[in-house]
Amino acid sequence: MALNALDGMMARTYNQQSKLGEVLNEVGDVISDLFIYFPLLKIFSQDLYLIALFLVLTILNEFSGLIGKIISKERRYDGPMGKSDRAFVISIVAILLFFNINLFEYSTWIFIVLNSLIAISTYKRLSNSLHNV
């Protein structure tokens, strides 16, 4: 999360922003999310469909933020479950699993809540893009 924020801050600070850098950043964010979250399919195999939905919603959420840039000339980060929020929650889940805290009986609810919050974020990003035209 820190490195993701740092590259953009450094590009702005040293006036090295470019369209190619922006594209690579956005594509890199989506690809890194998939690589980071893909193992959840194996770890929480009992919630395969919820995890698959989580992956799809994650991509749609980032895409909806980019749509804002097209529609209203402003990248949208609205909503309760953006990239950093997802990374934080999944990090907490990973730490708890590392310490052998059994989350498997709660995983269905965890991913129902996460998916709901991502869907709300996606809706907010799209609706706010349309209202700021």
C-alpha positions as CSV (number, residue, x, y, z in Angstrom):
1,M,0.0,0.0,0.0
2,A,2.8,2.4,0.9
3,L,4.7,1.7,-2.3
4,N,1.6,2.1,-4.4
5,A,1.0,5.6,-2.9
6,L,4.7,6.5,-3.0
7,D,5.1,6.1,-6.8
8,G,2.3,8.6,-7.5
9,M,3.5,11.1,-4.9
10,M,7.1,11.0,-6.3
11,A,5.9,11.4,-9.9
12,R,3.9,14.5,-8.9
13,T,6.6,15.9,-6.7
14,Y,9.3,15.6,-9.3
15,N,7.0,16.5,-12.2
16,Q,7.4,13.2,-13.9
17,Q,3.8,12.3,-14.5
18,S,2.9,10.8,-17.9
19,K,0.0,9.1,-19.6
20,L,2.0,5.9,-19.9
21,G,2.8,6.0,-16.2
22,E,-0.9,6.5,-15.4
23,V,-1.9,3.5,-17.5
24,L,0.8,1.3,-16.1
25,N,-0.2,2.3,-12.6
26,E,-3.8,1.5,-13.1
27,V,-3.2,-1.8,-14.9
28,G,-0.5,-2.7,-12.3
29,D,-3.0,-2.1,-9.5
30,V,-5.5,-4.5,-10.9
31,I,-3.0,-7.2,-11.8
32,S,-1.4,-6.9,-8.3
33,D,-4.8,-7.2,-6.7
34,L,-5.5,-10.4,-8.6
35,F,-2.2,-11.9,-7.6
36,I,-2.6,-11.0,-4.0
37,Y,-6.2,-12.1,-3.7
38,F,-6.2,-15.1,-5.9
39,P,-4.8,-17.5,-3.1
40,L,-8.0,-16.7,-1.2
41,L,-9.7,-19.2,-3.6
42,K,-7.5,-22.0,-2.1
43,I,-7.6,-20.8,1.5
44,F,-11.3,-20.3,1.7
45,S,-12.3,-23.0,-0.8
46,Q,-15.7,-23.4,0.9
47,D,-16.6,-19.9,-0.2
48,L,-15.4,-20.3,-3.8
49,Y,-18.2,-18.3,-5.4
50,L,-18.0,-15.4,-2.9
51,I,-14.2,-15.2,-3.4
52,A,-14.7,-15.2,-7.2
53,L,-17.3,-12.5,-6.8
54,F,-14.9,-10.6,-4.6
55,L,-12.2,-10.7,-7.4
56,V,-14.7,-9.6,-10.0
57,L,-16.1,-6.8,-7.9
58,T,-12.5,-5.6,-7.1
59,I,-11.8,-5.2,-10.8
60,L,-15.2,-3.5,-11.4
61,N,-14.5,-1.1,-8.5
62,E,-11.2,0.0,-10.0
63,F,-12.8,0.3,-13.4
64,S,-15.6,2.4,-12.1
65,G,-13.0,4.8,-10.6
66,L,-11.4,5.1,-14.0
67,I,-14.8,5.7,-15.7
68,G,-15.0,8.8,-13.5
69,K,-11.9,10.1,-15.1
70,I,-13.5,9.7,-18.5
71,I,-16.8,11.2,-17.6
72,S,-15.9,14.0,-15.1
73,K,-12.1,14.3,-15.7
74,E,-11.5,13.1,-12.1
75,R,-10.4,9.7,-10.9
76,R,-13.0,8.5,-8.3
77,Y,-12.0,7.0,-5.0
78,D,-15.4,7.1,-3.3
79,G,-16.9,4.5,-1.2
80,P,-16.3,2.5,1.9
81,M,-14.2,-0.3,0.4
82,G,-11.5,1.0,-2.0
83,K,-8.1,-0.6,-2.8
84,S,-6.5,0.4,0.5
85,D,-9.5,-0.7,2.5
86,R,-9.5,-4.1,0.8
87,A,-5.8,-4.5,1.4
88,F,-6.2,-3.6,5.1
89,V,-9.0,-6.0,5.7
90,I,-7.3,-8.9,3.9
91,S,-4.1,-8.1,5.7
92,I,-5.9,-8.5,9.0
93,V,-7.5,-11.8,7.8
94,A,-4.0,-13.0,6.8
95,I,-2.5,-12.0,10.2
96,L,-5.2,-13.8,12.1
97,L,-4.8,-16.9,10.0
98,F,-1.0,-16.8,10.6
99,F,-1.7,-16.9,14.3
100,N,-4.0,-19.9,13.8
101,I,-7.2,-18.0,14.6
102,N,-10.0,-19.9,13.0
103,L,-11.9,-17.6,10.6
104,F,-13.3,-20.4,8.4
105,E,-16.7,-20.4,10.2
106,Y,-16.9,-16.6,9.7
107,S,-15.5,-16.4,6.2
108,T,-18.9,-16.5,4.5
109,W,-20.0,-13.5,6.4
110,I,-16.7,-11.7,6.0
111,F,-16.9,-12.0,2.2
112,I,-20.6,-11.1,2.1
113,V,-19.8,-7.9,4.0
114,L,-16.7,-7.2,1.8
115,N,-18.6,-7.8,-1.4
116,S,-21.5,-5.6,-0.3
117,L,-19.2,-2.8,0.6
118,I,-17.3,-3.0,-2.7
119,A,-20.6,-3.0,-4.5
120,I,-21.6,0.2,-2.6
121,S,-18.2,1.8,-3.4
122,T,-18.7,0.9,-7.1
123,Y,-22.2,2.5,-7.1
124,K,-20.9,5.6,-5.4
125,R,-18.1,6.0,-7.8
126,L,-20.3,5.7,-10.8
127,S,-23.1,7.9,-9.5
128,N,-20.7,10.6,-8.3
129,S,-19.0,10.6,-11.7
130,L,-22.4,11.3,-13.4
131,H,-23.3,14.0,-10.9
132,N,-20.1,15.9,-11.3
133,V,-20.3,16.3,-15.0
